[in-house]
């Protein structure tokens, strides 16, 4: 199985890319609760068709080690150490939701490691605005939490929409509550530790230190990472671009234009 020992932790990762090519490296940093065993995921997206793509279970999650009490700096250091262990001097980076917070820290703390950056449905914290406080709903029963978050994840999914779309609601609840790994040692603790680190995330006063080309992507109906927060990040990161898509927090699978826009940007296009 593809585990890699970095300077500080053993991480589980997957790697995929175009056959027979010298594709450029791309590091994918996933969101809260990310676990590569849950399919389909980012490695089933169009991205590995274009880049030498690596995605990994962050500390405390999936099959990676689960040390206690991590900080956002720890998550960013893991990403930098993983790249070093892979022999990558630098890479293109996509950070999604919580992974976007990690990617901000990575680009600030290790600027030479990030050649181009895509920040998806994420927030800087501080005066720039924080994402929805998921730690406050972590103790809810899973089904109740899934129902509560539905109109927050996508503000179009209000009570009227839910009443008119019972099958879609059931599918969304089933997906959100399906976790066959809850009995694994430290599984819940790792998820909670991530949410607590997320709570204290704040790069707002340091965003101007991100010097690589940056694309900020958001969903027009996202109630977790608010559209106005995306605009604030764009104003703070030098020469950043902003593109908003038709969708909520999961706009990448709701708007078929999202992945092509990211690929175009990462390949150096507009």
N, C-alpha and C positions, 0 to 999 in steps of 0.2 A: 504494500500500500504506500502511496506517496506522502510520506512524512518527511519533514526536513527539520534538522536541529539548528536553530539560530544561536546567536550568542547568549540568549536568555531563556528560550522556550522551544518546545517541540510543537510545530504547527503541521496540521493536515492541509494539503493543497491539491488542486487539480490543474493540469496544464493541457492546453489544446490550441492548435493553430492550423493554418493552411498547409496542406501536404506539399513537400518539395519546394519550399520557398524560404527566403530569408526574411520572414515577417518581423516587423518591429515589435518589441516587447510591450505588453499592456498588463498592468496590474489592476484587478478589480477588487474593490473593498466594499463588502456587503453591509447590509443594515442590521438593525436590532434583531437579535435572535437568529441570525443567519447560520444555516447548517447545510453544507454541500450535499448531504444525503437526501435532502428534500428536493425532489424533481417535479417539474422543470424549474431550472434556476438560471442564473446568469451565464453559466457555461453552455446552456442550450439556446442562448440568444445568437443573433447574427455576428457578434463581436469576434469569436474565434475564427470566423471565416476570413477575417481581415488582418488579425494580429496574432502574435505568439502570446496567448492569453493565459494568465495565471489568476486563479481565485483561491482563497484560503479561508478556513474557519478561524475567526479571530479568537484570541485567548478567552477561555471560559465557555466557548461554544463548540458544538459539533464534536469532532474527534481530536481537537487540539487540547493541549494542557490547560488546566483550570486553576491557576494560582489565585490567591485571594486578593481583594482590594486593589484592583488596577486603577490607574489614572489615564486620562486621555493621552498624556505623554507616553505611557507604556504602550498603548495601542499603536501610536505613530512609530515608536521605536521598533515594534514588531514588524511593521511594514518595511521599514528601512533595512532591518536585519534580514528579513526574508529576501529582499532584492539582492543583498550582498551574498547571501548563501546560494542564490541562483546564479551568481556571477554577473548580475545586471548592474552596470554602473549607473544607468538611469533608465527610466521607462515613462511611457504615457500612463496616466492614472485616471481611473473613474472611481469616484466615491459616491455611494448611494445612501441617502438618509443618514443614519449614524456613521456609515462609511465615509460620507462626505465630510463629517466633522473630523474623522481621523485623517482624511486626505488633506484638509486644511492644515492640521498640525504637521503632517508630513512635509507639505510644501513650504511651511514656515521654518521648521526645524532642520530640514534636510533639502534645501532648495536645489542642489545639484542632482538630486535623485529624480526630480519630476521635470520632464521635458514639455509635456502638455497636460492640462488638467481639466477634467469635466466634473462639476459638482452638481449632483442630482438631488432634488427634493430634500434639501438640507438647510441648516441655519448656522449663523455664527455665534449666537448667544449674545450676552451683554446687551448693550444699547442697540445692537443690530437686530435683536429679536431672537428668541429661542423657539425651538420646535415644541410641539405639544408635550406636556410633562407626562410621558408614559409611565414613569415610576409611580405616579399617583393612582394609576388604575391596575397596577400589576397584581394586587391582591384580590381583584374581582374574580369570581368563578369564570372559567374560560368562555362559556357561551354568553354570559352576561357582558363580559368585556368585549367580545366580538360585536354584539349588538350595539353597545355603547359607542364603539369606535367607528362603526359603519358610516354615519353621516359626518364624522370628523375627517376620516380618511378621504372621503369624496363628498363635498358639501351638497351635491345633487341627490345623494341617497337619503333624502329626508323621509318622514313618516309616510307621506303620500306615495313616494316612489317605492318604498318597501312594501306597502299594501298592494301596489299594482304589479310587483315583480317577486312573488313569493319563491319561485324556483331559484332565481338569482340570489336572493337573500339566503336561502338554505345552502347553496353552493359556497357562498362567501363565508358563512359561519362554519361549515364543514372544513373548509381550507384553513381558516384561522385557528381552529381548535384541534386540528390533526397534528399531534406531536407524539409519535410512538417511542420517544426516547426519554420520557419524563422520569423513568426509574433509574436512569444511569447515575452513577455517583457524581455529585456536585453539579448536576445538570441545571437545576433551578437556581442554585447559588451563582453559577456563571452568568445566567441571564440577568439576574437581579444586579450583580456587580456591574454589568455593562450599562444597565439603566441608571445606576447611581453615578457612574462616571459621566454619562451623557448629561445628567442633570447639571453638572458643574461646568460643562463645556462653554468656553468663551474665548473666541479668537478675534473679536470685533476690533480691538485696538491694535491688532497685529496683521490684519488682512492686507494692509499696504505693503507687507513684506513678501507677498506672493508675486513673484516677478515673471513666472512662466505664462505663456498664452493660456487663458482660462475661459471655459464656456460654462455658464450657469444655466441649468435646465430646471424648469418647474412645471407643475400642473396648475392649470387655471382654477381648479376647484379643490385644491389641496388645503385642508384645514389643519394639517400637521406641520408642514413647512409652508408658511403662508406666502402667497404671491408677492405681497409687499416686502417681505423679507428677502426674496430673491433680488428685487430691485435694489434694496439697500446693499446687499453684497456686491452687486454689479458696480455700484457707485464707489465702493471702497477698494476693490481690487483693481490695480492699474490695468487699463486696457481690456478689461473683461467684457465678454459678450453675454447677452441674456436671450434665451429663447423659451417661450412658454408654449405648452402643449395642451391639447384637448384631453383632460383627464384630471384625476386627483393625485393622491400620493403614489399611485401605481401607474402614472401616465405612460411609462415606458411600454407597458403592455396594452394600454388603451388607445394610444395614438401611434399608428404605423409609421409616422414620420419621425418619431423620436430617435430610434437607433440609427437610421441613415444620417440624421443631422449630427449625431455624435461621431459616427465614422468619418463623415466629411471633415469635421473639425479636427479630429485626431490625425487625419491624413494630411492636414495642412490646408484644407480648403476653407471656404468662407463659412 
